[in-house]
Amino acid sequence: QVQLVESGGGLVQLGGSLRLSCAASGSIFRFNAMGWYRQAPGKQRELVAVISSGGTTDCADSVKGRFTISRDNAKNTVSLQMNLLKPEDTAVYYCNAVERRPGVRYDYWGQGTQVTVSS
């Protein structure tokens, strides 16, 4: 059973920074990719940033230059450094892990952590 536990959310002012962490219950080498999604009230969940098992990263245009995703294989964690935060970044942030097997894709999710940016 895979468990993903997020931490690091909170309330921050416009222009501030937060660092989210996602701890996996086992080795993250089993995952083809890990990432962060967010969901604001009344909106669909959207991809924020993703990192592959090989370390390749990608992120949404809305956060480029402000957010950085990274992984620590030794600690089985994935982090999201968020700088220059804006009110529109306010959302529940979810950690995601993808495991692909022949013909099947498994998605695992954390419980979410709230990020609120005040103006």
Phi and psi in degrees as a GROMACS rama.xvg file:
@    title "Ramachandran Plot"
@    xaxis  label "Phi"
@    yaxis  label "Psi"
@TYPE xy
-86.788  131.79  VAL-2
-123.281  134.287  GLN-3
-120.618  125.434  LEU-4
-121.771  117.389  VAL-5
-90.3704  153.656  GLU-6
-152.841  163.635  SER-7
105.875  -4.70964  GLY-8
-71.552  172.624  GLY-9
161.97  -164.707  GLY-10
-105.083  131.105  LEU-11
-142.221  154.052  VAL-12
-84.7418  161.722  GLN-13
-49.1212  130.075  LEU-14
87.8597  -5.03308  GLY-15
-81.5421  -176.645  GLY-16
-130.142  151.378  SER-17
-143.898  153.543  LEU-18
-124.846  118.508  ARG-19
-95.0749  143.118  LEU-20
-127.584  147.575  SER-21
-129.216  117.977  CYS-22
-103.915  126.869  ALA-23
-93.6701  151.927  ALA-24
-74.6123  -15.2935  SER-25
-143.593  -163.688  GLY-26
-65.4627  136.78  SER-27
-86.0892  -0.198366  ILE-28
-65.5386  -23.6621  PHE-29
-70.3832  -16.8414  ARG-30
-92.9685  135.487  PHE-31
-71.8635  -30.7454  ASN-32
-157.159  153.594  ALA-33
-133.696  151.427  MET-34
-160.664  -179.513  GLY-35
-123.645  134.533  TRP-36
-119.45  163.005  TYR-37
-142.418  154.459  ARG-38
-139.698  117.214  GLN-39
-91.8748  158.191  ALA-40
-55.3302  129.371  PRO-41
77.2794  5.13949  GLY-42
-121.315  163.086  LYS-43
-78.5184  154.67  GLN-44
-66.4974  136.494  ARG-45
-130.471  150.883  GLU-46
-73.2545  133.558  LEU-47
-101.74  -53.1343  VAL-48
-157.818  152.285  ALA-49
-141.802  148.873  VAL-50
-136.104  131.392  ILE-51
-83.0716  172.435  SER-52
-63.2883  -24.6514  SER-53
-88.8012  -2.90312  GLY-54
97.4058  0.645479  GLY-55
-71.035  135.525  THR-56
-119.665  157.86  THR-57
-154.28  154.812  ASP-58
-150.276  164.877  CYS-59
-66.4597  149.529  ALA-60
-58.2049  -33.6956  ASP-61
-67.7564  -16.1862  SER-62
-118.614  0.27136  VAL-63
-61.1031  135.998  LYS-64
85.0356  -9.37978  GLY-65
-118.74  -36.8897  ARG-66
-109.415  145.056  PHE-67
-135.421  129.599  THR-68
-102.143  143.688  ILE-69
-149.376  164.475  SER-70
-135.838  147.55  ARG-71
-121.758  100.445  ASP-72
-65.123  -31.8523  ASN-73
-68.3725  -32.5044  ALA-74
-100.779  -0.568834  LYS-75
55.2808  45.6231  ASN-76
-130.112  154.064  THR-77
-127.229  136.661  VAL-78
-123.955  156.969  SER-79
-130.923  109.613  LEU-80
-88.345  120.906  GLN-81
-117.123  117.671  MET-82
-117.474  163.537  ASN-83
49.9818  49.1482  LEU-84
-66.2148  145.717  LEU-85
-121.176  159.218  LYS-86
-56.7919  -32.9148  PRO-87
-71.194  -6.00306  GLU-88
-83.6865  -6.89036  ASP-89
-62.0765  125.458  THR-90
-179.315  172.038  ALA-91
-90.2161  127.426  VAL-92
-102.709  131.966  TYR-93
-118.702  136.027  TYR-94
-84.6123  140.228  CYS-95
-132.308  143.191  ASN-96
-132.475  136.867  ALA-97
-116.053  129.234  VAL-98
-123.298  120.829  GLU-99
-107.01  130.806  ARG-100
-123.06  165.188  ARG-101
-51.3959  113.512  PRO-102
80.0742  -0.346598  GLY-103
-137.954  141.14  VAL-104
-120.328  129.812  ARG-105
-109.812  131.696  TYR-106
-113.771  130.359  ASP-107
-116.067  144.848  TYR-108
-131.971  146.005  TRP-109
-83.3663  179.794  GLY-110
-83.6371  -13.2733  GLN-111
96.7741  149.751  GLY-112
-137.256  135.788  THR-113
-81.4769  132.588  GLN-114
-121.071  124.289  VAL-115
-125.575  125.394  THR-116
-113.875  119.4  VAL-117
-96.2041  150.497  SER-118
